[in-house]
Each structure stands twice: as C-alpha cells, then as structure tokens.
Amino acid sequence: MNATEFLPPRRRGAAIHIALIAALTGIAALGAWLATREPIGLRFTLYVLLAALAFFPLPLLAYRLWALMRASYRLDRDSLTLTWGLRVERIPVAEVEWVRPPAALPLPLPLPSLRLPGSILGSRRAPDLGPVEFLASESAPLLLVAVRERVFAISPSDPQTFVQTIQRAIEMGSLAPAAAQSVYPAFIVGEAWQSRLARYLWLAGLFVNIGLLAWVSLMIPSLGRVPLGFLASGAPGDPVPAVGLILLPVISIALYALGWLAGLVFYRQPGQRLLAHIVWASSLLMSVLFLVAVLFIVTTPV
C-alpha cells in the first residue's frame, strides 16, 4: 500500500487568517503612527495601547496560517502521521481502534473555545471519550480517530476516502510496525534551549530589546524633537516629536519575535539546525543595529 496524503480544507481558513493579519497590521501601524504625532499624555497612551493590542495576536495568527498551509494527514500501511505546524503525531496503524464521525456519538462533541476556520486546535474532554485533541481546519466534516486512551479530531477534505483507506490499511496489517511519536511545539522550544549557543542568542536578543525599550522610554521626556529620516543628500530630515523614537524598539521587538519563531521552524529538522542558529544570530544582530540607530539619532544635531 502506497502512502496517501490527505489535506484539510484550506481556502476559507487561509482567507480569514490573511484578512485578520492585514487588518490588525493596519490598525497597529495606524496606532503607532498616531502615537508619534502626540506628546506624552492620555492620547499617546491610548494610541500605544491600541497598537499593542492589535499587534499582540499577530504572531499567533501568522503561526496558525503557516501551520494550516503545511498541515496534512499522511497514511501508509504502517502509520498515520498527523502534522499541524510544529505539532506532529505519528500513530502506528495497529493502534488505531476506530474511526467515525462525531454524528455517531450519543452526545454532541464539544469544540475548542478559541477557534477560527482554519485553526480548530486544542483539547477538550468529551463525554464517553475522554480527552480529544483537535487538529482540524473546519468543524464539519470532522472525523474522530481513537487510539488507546486518546482521540484525535481531524478534518480531511475527503473523509469518506480517508475512512476507506485507513480501514484497508488495518485489514492488510503492518509489515514493519512504526514507533509511536508525539512532537509538541513546547518540546521543540525545550530541546532548542538545551543548546548553549541557542540559549545565549535568545537571551542576548531579549536583553538587547528590553534594554533598548527601557532606554528609549527614559530618554523621550528629555528630548524635544529628533530626526527620524534623512534627505537624499544624506542630511537629517525634518525633526519630529521625540516620542516617535518608540517605533524603533517596537519594530525591533516584533522582528526579533518573528526571527525567533522562524528559527524554531528550522530547528525541528536536524539537518537545518545550523540554519536556525543563523536566523537567531541574524535577529540578534538586527536588534543591535536598531540600538545603534537610536544612538545615532539622539546624537545627531537637530
């Protein structure tokens, strides 16, 4: 039996995630821009809060969009592999007890509380089933895959073909029983933390960004106006209120967080761990460059 890959429905979930990311990015940018045009006070605080609240869910939405685009349910004669972002579950076919839709249950299946089309993820305890882990993009159609003391809720685009294929694999039997494997995002972080170089790069980048944010916050009240841009001749541009400097540490932190997540994506593959360290080192270097940029700006005569 050849390996067969089943994909979850993606179109609706991807469109919703992209729209949310675009809207929140626009709101965050607008809030930051408005904050740079206000003196420190109530309105400035409200604009900064608006930008922060809009930015906060962006890394999670970006990760869930990426996870949806690479999600799959791969089935062969020996194993069923569920992949959703950094979450990977490899199940020996011999351990699959049954596969059925939620409609076959005597009681309704509870869904995760925080869900969107394209990212129905998380765990819930269902009556008569116990813990159910969701790795699905849509609430309908869903399939439940039971393995010993656990149940997985998945959403293959063609559930009928999936059921027929897994039943055939069970009937044929396994030629080389596969070992069960569970990989969680937290496991990837913990494993990377064991690397001394990764640990140093993470902490150094974190300290640089926290220090940059604290330094800029303390300097703003003592500065009047600062040039944030340059003319084509290389001369400083028109000065703006010093509160605009807060954009630099905010952008630095955002890019550092994205670099950290990108490094984790590479680190999960043993052959790409050098690339992960390069990404983390680049994020640290970028944060240092933002620090140098702030130093250059505050020392440039207005």
N, C-alpha and C positions, 0 to 999 in steps of 0.2 A: 504493500500500500504506500503510495507516494504521499509526501507531506502536502497538506492542503492548508492554505491560509485564508481565514475569514476576517473580513474587516467590519468594524462598526459603521453605522451611518455617520457621515462627517459633515455634509454640506450645511445643514441648518445650524449645528453646533459651532462650526468654524465661522459662519457668517455672524452669529450673535457675539462670539468672543471678539472677533475683529472689530465689530461695531462698538462694543463696550470699551475695548482698548483705545480706539480712536477718540471716542467721546471723553473718556477720563483723561487721556493725554492732553486733549484740547483744554479741558477745564483746569488741569494742573498748570499748564503753560499760561493760561489767562490769569489764574490766581497769582502765579509768580510774577508775571509782568505788571499786574496792577499793584502788587506789593512794592515793586521797585519804584513806583511813582508816588508813594505815600511816605510821609515822615513816620517815625516810630510812634505808634499810638493804637487806638482801638481798631481803626480800619485796616491798618497794616497787619495787626494780629489776626483779624478775620480773614484777610486775603491769604496770609501764610497758612492758616488753618485750612482754608478751602483747598489750597494747592496740596497740602499734606494729605488730607482725606482723599482727594482724587488720585494721588499717586500711590497711596498705600496698597490698594488691591491690584495694581498693575503687574508686579512680578508674579503673583499667583495666577492671574488671568493669562499672562504670557506662557507660564509653565503649563497650564492646563490646555492651552491651544496647541503647544508643541506636543504634549502628551497625546492629545487626540489625533494629531496628524501621523503619529508613529504607532498608534495602538493597533493591536492585531491579536487574533486567536489562532494559533498555529497548531494543527493537529496532524500527527502521524501515527503509525501503528504502535509506537511505544509510549508517546507522551502527548499531553495537551499543554501548550505553553501560552499563558495569558500575559500579554505585555501592554503596559499602560504607563508611558513615561519612564520614570526610574523604577517603577513597580513591576516586578517580574515574578510570576508564579509558574513553576514547572510541575505538572501533575502526571505521575505515571498513569497510563490508561487503565491499568489493572486496579487502581484505587478509585476510579470513578464508579459510584454506586448507582446513580440515576441522573437523568437529565429530563427536565419537564418545565413547562411554562408556569408562571405564577397563578394562572387561572385554574390550574389543577389543585391548588391548595385550598383547604377548607376555610381559611381566614385570609383577608387581604394582606399583601406583602407591604410592610412599612418601607417607605423610601427615605433616603438621606434628607435631612432638613435643609442643608445648604447645597442646592443643586441647580444646574443650568443645563439646557440642552447642549450636549457635547461633553458634559463632565458630571455624570451622575456617579459620584465616588463617595467612599466612606463605608462604614459598617453600621448595621442595625441588628438588633436582636428580634427575630421573628418568632411568633408562637409556633411550637412544634418543630421548629428548625434550629433554633439557637442562633449563633452569630452568622450573619450574611454579609459578605463583603461585595460591594458593588464596583464593577469595572465596566461601566456601560456609558453609552452616549445618549441613549433615549430610554424613556420609561416603557415604551411599547414599540416593538415587541421585546420582551425580556426572556431569557432562559436561565434556569437555575441548574447549576452543576454541583452535585453533592459528592464530597469526598470525605469519608470517615466523619470527623467531628466538625467539619466546616462545609459551608455552602458559598458558592460564588454566583453572583448575578451578572450576566453578560448580555450583550446586545448585538449578535452577528446580524449582518444585513439580510442574510438568507437563513433564518432559523430552522426551517424545515430541512434544508440540505445539511446543515450542521448536525442536527439530530441523527439523520440517516447515516452520515459519515462516521460519527462517533460510535453509533451502535454497531456499524460494520467493523470498526477497529476493535471494539470489545469482543465481538464474536470471533474475529480472526485470532485474537490473542497476541501477546507481545513476544517478539523474537529476542529482544535484548532489553529487559526491564530497565527503565530510566530511573535515576535517583531523583527524589523529590527535592525541589529547591524553592526557597522563598527569598526574594530580594526586595527590601523596602528602601525608600529614599533616605530614611534616618540611618539605615545600615551603611549606605554609601558615604554619608557625612562622617559617621563614626570611623569607618575604615580609612577615609582620607585624613582624618585627624591624627591617626597613628603615624602618618608620615611627618617627620620632623620638618622637612622643607615646606610642606603644605601648611603646617601649623604656624610656622614663622611668617610665611607670606600672608596668611589670613590675619594674624594678629597685628602685623606691621601695617597692613592696609587699613584695618579697623582703627588703630591708634592714630594714624595719619589723618583719617577723615574726621574722627571725633575731635582731634586737636585743631584741625582746620575750621570746623564748625564753631568750636568754642572761641578760637582766636578772632574769627570774623565777627561773631556776636559781641565780643567785648570791644572791638575796635569801632564798630559802627557809630556809637554815640559820640565818639571823639572826632569823627571825621565829618567834614561838611559835604563836599562833593568830590567824586572821583571819576576819572575817565575809564569807561569800560570798553571802549573801542578805539580804533586807530584809523586815520585817514590814509588815502592811497600813498601819500608822501612818507608815511611812517610816523607822522606826528600824532600825539594823542588826540582823540576825538573830543566832542563836547562833553563836559563833565555832567554827571547825573547824581542824584542823591546817593549818599554812601550806602543806604540800605540795599541798593542794587547788588552790592557785593555778596549778599546772602545767596544769590543764584549760583555762585561758583561752588561752595561746599555742597549745596543741594544736588547740583548736577554731578559732582564728583561722587557723592554717596550713591546716587542712582546708578551710575555707570559701574561703580565698584560692585554693587549688588548683582547687576546683570552679569558681570565678569565672573563673579563667584559661582553663580548658577551655571553658566556655560562651562566652567571648569569641572563642575560635578558631572555634567553630561559626558564629558570626555573621560573622566576618571573611572567611570563604571566599566570601561573597556580596558583590560590590562595592557593592550597594545597601544593605547592612546594616553597613558598616564603622563608621559613626558609632555605631550601637548597640553594637558590640563595644568601642569605646573607652569608652562609658558604663558598660558592665559592668566593664571593668578599673578605671575610676576608682572605681566603687562598691566594688569589692573592696579597693582601697587605703584608701578612707575607712573601711570596716568594720574593717580592721586597725588603723587609727589609733584608732578608738573602743575596741577591745579594749585598746590601750595606755593610753588614758585611764582605762578601767575598772580596770585593775590599779593605776594611780597613785591612784585614788580609794579603792580598797580598802585599800591599805597605809597610807594617811594617815588612815583612819577610826579613831577611838579604839575599842578593844575594851571 
